[in-house]
Amino acid sequence: MTLILTRSDVLTLLSRLGDDVEAAVERAHRDLALGEAVLPAPPSMTAPGSDGAFLAMTAASGPDRLASVKLLADLPGNRERGLPVQRSAVLAVSTDTGACEALVDGAAVTRARTAAATAVATRALARTDARVLGLVGTGPLAHAHAHAVLPTRDFDEVVLWGRTAEHARALADRITGELGTKARVLTSVRAVVEACDVLCTLTPGREPVVHGAWLRPGQHVNAVGAPPRPDHRELDSEAVARCRVVVDSSATARAKSGDLLVPLAEGAVTEDVFALELGAVLASLAPGRTSDAEITLFDSVGIGLQDLTVTRLLVDRARRDGIGTVIDLAS
């Protein structure tokens, strides 16, 4: 039998899972490093006459007993239609029987696993004395990141910037009200970068919003927002060249990370920029931060294995709590 989870179902379930999402994403990255999971580079398609890209983000996990594909549609033209630029759905099948276990709306899954991956990377790479969190961008992903990243360190405050001042003020008020951490809006991206110890870039960047000259020793940067396209990026080449780079997946970054592919094409970095995966750091197969002065960068393109492991959590909790719609696809 197949479980169908709508967006509202997923949001209800995520509110009950709490820290389990971050723990599952951390385990999934370790599983990848230890050979317990499989993650091919996602193929991309462009439909004739469309400006959209369609990515099939596949993964298989021994511990989760699932194989999955998230079909992600990235459609810039939707912005003018008043529709989400990105839409997705996750299809998961049992690796034991091949039965279709679930069909899940991907929006909330993507947001939750992305923020969880950033939290995992921040725990692994940021200095222990980090006290100021910077957010560039003010959308739902920024709100999710505040909730996920603030518990990773003893942060004193959040500084943030957004293109719309009203939205930035609303997010600052929301962070303070919900999390009890002082949050204030700064006047520019540069001001946020220069003020923070941990930076999260959360914009749908096509051109760089963060410049390497603004970074200072000891910072940790999470580059999250750029769409998975080889010509889209949030950081300039100098910023990437100044950092010790950790990727979520080498194969995925080589195919889809404009933040790394553009500097590589410009000669600012070498192929080694793709070499260090987060899972290897978590599994103690490779060092993460090597000094207090080092600038670390987690290049978060987003991977299907993160979607898979969160889907496993959702399906198990939904079946326990009686949430979702069950159908027989084979009938």
C-alpha positions in Angstrom: 0.0 0.0 0.0 1.2 3.5 -0.8 1.0 6.4 1.6 0.3 9.9 0.2 1.4 12.8 2.3 0.2 16.3 1.3 2.0 19.5 2.3 -0.2 20.0 5.3 0.4 16.3 6.4 4.2 16.9 6.1 4.1 20.1 8.2 2.1 18.3 10.9 4.5 15.5 11.0 7.6 17.7 11.0 6.2 19.5 14.1 6.2 16.2 15.9 9.6 15.0 14.7 11.7 17.8 16.3 15.5 17.1 16.4 15.0 13.7 14.7 15.2 15.4 11.3 18.7 16.8 12.0 19.9 13.5 13.4 18.6 11.6 10.4 20.3 14.0 7.9 23.6 13.7 9.8 23.3 9.9 9.7 22.6 9.9 6.0 25.7 11.9 5.3 27.8 9.4 7.3 26.1 6.5 5.6 27.1 8.0 2.2 30.7 8.3 3.4 30.8 4.8 4.7 29.2 3.2 1.6 25.9 2.5 3.1 24.0 4.7 0.7 24.1 5.5 -3.0 23.8 8.9 -4.5 24.3 9.5 -8.3 24.7 13.0 -9.7 21.2 14.2 -10.6 20.4 14.4 -14.3 18.8 17.6 -15.5 16.3 18.2 -18.4 15.0 21.3 -20.1 11.7 21.1 -21.7 11.4 22.6 -25.3 10.1 26.1 -25.1 10.6 26.3 -21.3 13.1 28.2 -19.1 12.7 25.5 -16.5 15.0 22.9 -15.4 13.8 19.5 -14.2 16.1 17.5 -11.9 15.7 13.8 -10.9 17.3 13.6 -7.5 17.8 9.9 -6.8 19.2 8.0 -3.9 19.1 4.6 -2.2 19.8 3.7 1.4 20.5 0.4 3.1 19.7 1.6 6.6 16.5 3.3 5.5 15.5 0.5 3.2 14.3 2.9 0.5 15.2 4.0 -3.0 13.7 7.4 -3.9 13.6 10.1 -6.5 12.6 13.7 -6.0 11.6 15.4 -9.2 12.4 19.0 -8.8 11.0 21.6 -11.2 12.9 24.9 -11.2 10.8 27.4 -13.1 11.9 31.0 -13.0 8.9 32.1 -15.0 6.6 31.1 -12.2 7.6 34.2 -10.3 5.7 36.4 -12.8 2.7 34.0 -12.5 2.6 34.4 -8.7 3.6 30.7 -8.3 6.5 29.0 -6.5 9.6 29.0 -8.6 10.5 25.5 -7.3 8.1 22.6 -6.9 8.8 19.0 -6.1 7.5 15.6 -5.1 9.2 12.6 -3.6 8.5 9.0 -4.7 9.9 6.3 -2.4 10.0 2.5 -2.9 11.0 -0.3 -0.7 14.5 -1.8 -1.4 13.2 -5.1 0.0 10.1 -5.6 -2.2 10.1 -2.8 -4.7 6.6 -1.7 -3.5 5.8 2.0 -3.7 5.8 3.1 -0.1 5.1 6.8 -0.4 4.4 9.8 -2.6 5.2 13.0 -0.7 4.9 16.7 -1.5 8.4 18.0 -1.6 8.2 21.6 -0.5 8.3 21.3 3.3 10.6 18.2 3.1 13.1 20.3 1.1 13.0 23.2 3.5 13.4 21.0 6.6 16.2 18.8 5.3 18.1 21.8 3.9 18.0 23.6 7.2 19.0 20.4 9.0 22.0 19.9 6.7 23.1 23.5 7.5 22.8 22.8 11.2 24.8 19.6 10.9 27.6 21.4 8.9 27.6 24.3 11.3 28.1 21.9 14.3 30.9 20.2 12.5 32.7 23.3 11.1 32.0 26.5 12.9 34.2 27.7 15.7 32.9 26.8 19.2 33.1 30.5 20.2 30.8 31.7 17.4 28.3 34.2 18.8 26.7 36.0 15.9 24.6 34.3 13.2 24.1 36.2 9.9 21.2 35.5 7.5 21.2 36.9 4.0 17.6 36.5 2.7 14.3 36.6 4.6 12.1 34.0 3.1 10.7 30.8 4.7 14.2 29.1 4.3 15.7 31.9 6.4 13.1 31.3 9.1 13.8 27.6 9.1 17.5 28.2 9.3 17.2 30.4 12.4 15.3 27.6 14.1 17.9 24.9 13.0 21.2 26.8 13.4 20.7 28.8 16.6 20.8 25.6 18.8 24.2 24.6 17.3 26.2 27.3 19.2 25.6 29.7 22.1 24.6 32.6 19.8 24.0 36.0 21.3 22.3 37.6 18.4 21.2 37.3 14.8 21.9 39.9 12.2 20.1 39.8 8.8 19.4 41.5 5.6 16.7 41.2 2.9 15.8 43.0 -0.2 12.5 44.2 1.3 13.0 46.0 4.6 9.5 45.2 5.8 10.1 41.5 5.4 13.5 41.8 7.1 12.0 43.5 10.1 9.2 41.0 10.3 11.7 38.1 10.3 13.8 39.8 13.0 10.7 40.2 15.2 9.7 36.6 14.6 13.1 35.2 15.5 13.2 37.2 18.7 9.6 36.3 19.6 9.9 32.6 18.8 13.4 31.9 19.9 14.3 34.5 22.4 17.4 35.6 20.6 18.0 39.3 19.8 17.7 39.8 16.0 18.4 43.1 14.2 18.3 44.2 10.6 21.4 45.7 9.0 21.6 47.9 6.0 23.6 45.7 3.5 24.8 42.3 2.8 28.3 43.5 3.5 27.3 44.7 7.0 25.9 41.3 7.8 29.0 39.5 6.5 31.4 41.7 8.5 29.3 41.4 11.7 28.7 37.6 11.9 30.7 34.5 12.9 28.4 32.1 11.0 26.9 33.2 7.7 23.9 31.6 5.9 23.2 32.9 2.3 19.6 32.1 1.5 18.9 34.0 -1.7 17.9 32.5 -5.1 21.2 33.9 -6.4 22.2 34.1 -10.0 25.0 36.7 -9.4 27.2 36.9 -6.3 25.8 38.7 -3.3 28.8 37.9 -1.0 32.4 39.1 -1.9 35.5 37.5 -0.6 37.0 40.8 0.5 34.3 41.0 3.2 35.2 37.7 4.8 37.3 37.6 7.9 39.4 34.8 9.5 37.6 32.2 11.5 34.2 32.6 9.9 32.0 29.7 8.8 29.8 30.2 5.7 26.8 28.1 4.6 26.0 28.8 0.9 22.5 27.5 0.5 20.2 29.6 -1.6 21.4 29.4 -5.2 19.3 27.1 -7.5 21.1 23.9 -8.5 22.4 25.3 -11.8 26.0 25.5 -12.9 25.8 29.3 -13.7 24.0 30.4 -10.5 25.9 31.4 -7.4 25.8 33.6 -4.2 29.5 33.9 -3.5 32.1 35.4 -5.8 35.3 33.5 -6.8 37.5 35.2 -4.3 35.2 34.2 -1.5 35.4 30.5 -2.5 39.1 30.7 -3.0 39.6 32.0 0.6 37.7 29.0 2.1 38.2 25.4 3.1 35.3 24.0 1.1 33.1 21.1 2.2 30.4 19.8 -0.2 27.3 17.8 0.5 28.2 15.5 -2.4 31.1 15.7 -4.8 29.2 14.3 -7.7 26.3 16.7 -7.2 28.5 19.7 -6.7 30.5 18.9 -9.9 27.2 18.9 -11.8 25.2 21.6 -10.2 27.1 24.0 -8.0 27.6 27.4 -9.7 29.3 28.6 -6.5 32.1 26.2 -7.3 32.0 25.7 -11.0 32.3 29.3 -11.9 35.4 29.9 -9.8 36.8 26.7 -11.3 36.2 27.9 -14.8 37.9 31.2 -13.9 40.9 29.5 -12.5 40.4 30.7 -9.0 40.2 27.2 -7.6 41.2 23.7 -8.6 39.3 20.4 -8.9 40.2 19.8 -5.2 37.4 22.2 -4.3 35.0 19.2 -4.8 37.0 16.7 -2.9 35.9 17.0 0.8 32.4 15.8 1.6 30.5 16.6 4.8 30.0 12.9 5.4 33.7 12.2 5.5 34.1 14.9 8.2 31.2 13.5 10.2 32.6 10.0 10.0 36.1 11.2 11.0 37.6 10.1 7.7 38.8 13.7 7.0 39.3 16.8 9.1 36.9 19.7 8.9 38.1 23.0 10.3 41.9 22.8 10.7 42.5 26.1 12.6 40.7 28.9 14.4 41.8 31.3 11.6 40.5 29.2 8.7 37.4 30.2 6.9 35.1 27.2 6.2 32.4 27.0 3.6 29.7 24.4 3.4 28.4 24.4 -0.2 24.9 23.1 0.1 23.5 22.2 -3.3 21.0 19.7 -1.7 20.9 16.0 -2.3 18.3 13.3 -2.8 19.7 11.3 0.1 18.5 14.0 2.5 15.0 13.8 1.0 15.1 10.1 1.3 16.0 9.9 5.0 13.4 12.6 5.9 10.8 10.7 3.9 11.6 7.6 5.9 11.0 9.5 9.1 7.7 11.0 7.8 6.4 7.6 6.6 7.1 5.8 9.8 5.6 8.6 12.0 2.6 8.9 9.6 1.8 5.2 9.8 2.1 5.3 13.6 -0.1 8.4 14.0 -2.6 7.6 11.2 -1.8 10.6 9.1 -2.1 10.7 5.3 -4.0 8.8 2.6 -3.3 5.2 1.9 -4.1 3.8 -1.6 -3.4 0.6 -3.5 -1.6 1.6 -6.7 -1.6 -2.0 -7.9 -5.4 -2.4 -7.7 
